[in-house]
């Protein structure tokens, strides 16, 4: 609430007013960062005109009741300016309050107005003096550097040098003339301010006002209107300020109907991840605090201010005096919550180090100071707690692991937050409607819609059945069961009535897979992969490796050229040299290679390998092929859309397998009636440029597994898709013929709801701006020229870029190479200092973004990596 005031109208005692050109240049929001050395709170309201500015002024009076303190009030968005100025209201009311109470210490008070629309600046005058404007003060987009400033020294009753002094700093960041919603007035006055500009200005104000300050500081940031009121760009303010995630004080509504509005505002904030520390509102005699306290289960304090007098004969000073005890209570809550928060953040590394058992981590190599404390996530960025030179910070790091390959939202404010919030909202609806219900023999909308979308999308043209589970490794276990049963029936080893004919003693079923592949951590999935650090005796003493593992040919950029590396068994067959080097990446994927001499060599190698698996007694058979398919797609201006396919082995070191080898392998297994499993847990749903590999490689699986990006990275869910022929192998008169596998949370409604939202989001060009809709491909996200430059660095052995993935292997030998290598640790630590969070696969490091990430963001990442690699 802000009573109407006229800026600079009247005479101010102990007051000087001057015009200056603001030193705040237009900032680009490169990252979110703010000090955690003092409390910073955002003041929200359930609606407009509920008293946010009165609460801010009251907090200033409460906090500045002692010397050696600084109260910082920021108003990022002010409409109705200059007639309405909330920062000036706080400045004036505190000055009046000080004059009435006059403590022993002095206070230096100031009020700044940094920028405004041209219309607002033309309405400003100081004692009749018209503000001059010229090209030098223009910020563009109809905004000028207004640079208005006033200050006062409020003299205490004692010598300030003896008793000390405090500071009140009030700032309006942007002002518009008309008293309308910010998005409307910004359009009308042709003075639109984008979200990143506004947040960058806010970041600058917080940093500049915290430097070289001694004593206690309290900062409040007052929003405009209600929680969901639009900002200048049209973004809802609860979304606009979310990257900072400052804790919140909610000014509720004590009027009739105010309970509902206050609860709705509270839920809107918590849905977006804000911490609401208190609710405060004016008493209208309706005892709204009772139901609100009950709803909030007394976790959030509810404070009540005395009624505001209708006749403000003494300019609200009596009301402020009466309300001061409530403001003291609110201040104590805010201070206590801040101390608890910082204490938790400081203690979390030690507690985590003492009680967590992290996956894929040698704890002896992770000192407590290397534990990353993640305060929250927004889009593709972690907000992490750091201590630099004894200064606490919340700073931002790009999540280059895509939260372990699951995340999909991009980094731009509108897309990432809308996606996350819509996911959270839809999942909340599913939780409220269903909670969890058992799946066998039942149907409910989220599961049915999810299954239909999968069969119309990644399973289109081959799959007819969807089997739900909860993680990728389990989806692989299910796929192996399906494939082996299908093999037994196709080869008449098990009859329809399940009379095994001594099959257990006669047939030893193996899985055909690629060396270096990785299909999960459960025991059966590990049996389907070659010996590796994951299957060693330390990890899996039961491991026997129930498979035959081919050494695949791989492709990567080395020294600026795409090169094919062949295993020794294929090299001995003497392929021609022109088949091993490619000047352009798209040449690797040309269909003409299917009739090349190398294709014949691959076919001969694979056929002979399959024959060798069958031993002299005929008891060993290849029961399934399992591979990790993926693809990369690029747009070439002269050639049109080029469909590129490769196999990416994720945990195996981000290897790119020759797509020609992939196609020959699948076709030969088809010829021998060996069921084909595609493990798309990592590669599926646009991770490598398209929704599924089957659209491009001219081969279709019998079974495929999906997880990770399927739900946008917000909740676990996995599926195993199967053809009708696979399903028929389990149909019979006995329950023992069914697939006896399942989980309590199979097809849980929350996960299915998240998957529905994510699948639709990523394949809609209106929400995924990287989608080339007519081709259903992602545009190139990584700058291929920069990739080539990286491949030329002496420190780099190879580079692979596919879709959202950019991986590179560092030059290393001996103990510095391989999965157990610690060679990349110092490099990654420097990159974390640069704002990029990465984890290595030995001496292989990778960047991963989401399907919606802008190419500019990817280029920024590559530039930082290139700079650090140059230092090696």
Secondary structure, 3 states (H helix, E strand, C coil): CCCCCCCCCCCCCCEEEEECCCCCCCCCCCCCEEECCCEEEEEEECCCCCCHHHHHHHHHHHHCCCCCEEEEEEEEEECCCCCCCHHHHHHHHHHHHHHHHCCCCEEEEEEEEEEEEHHHHHCCEECCEECCCCHHHEEECCEEEEEEEEEEEECCCCCHHHHCEEEEEEEEEEECCCCCCHHHHHHHCCCCCCHHHHHHHHHHHHHHCCCCCCCEEEEEEECCCCCCCECCCCCEHHHHCCCCCCEEEEECCCCCCHHHHHHHHHHHHHHCCCCEEEEEEECCCCCHHHHHHHHCCCCCEEEEECCCCCCCCCCCHHHHHHHHHHHHHHHHHHHHHHHHHHHHHHHHHHHHHHHCCCCCCCHHHCCHHHCCEEEEEECCEEEEEEEECCEEEEEEEEECCHHHHCCCCCCCHHHHHHHHHHHHHHHHHHHHHHCCCCCCCCCCHHHHHHHHHHHHCCCCCCCCEEEEECCHHHHHHHHHHHHHHHHHHHCCCCCCCCCCCCHHHHCEEEEEEECCCCCCCCHHHHHCCCCCCCCCCCCCCCCCCCEEEECCCEEEEECCEEEEECCHHHHCCCCCHHHCEECCHHHHHCHHHHHCHHHHHHHHHHHHHHHHHCCCCCCEEEEEEEECEEEEEEEECCCEEEEEEEEEECCCCCEEECHHHHHHHHHHHHHCCCEEEEECCCCCCCCCCCCCHHHCCCCCCCEEEECHHHHCCCCCCEEEEECHHHHHCCCCCCHHHCCCCCCCCCCCHHHHHHHHHHHHHHCCCCCCCCEECCCCEECCCCCHHHHHHHHCCCCEEEEEEECCEEEEEECCCHHHCCCCCCCCHHHHHHHHHCCEECCCECCEEEEECCCCCCHHHHHHHHHHHHHHHHHC
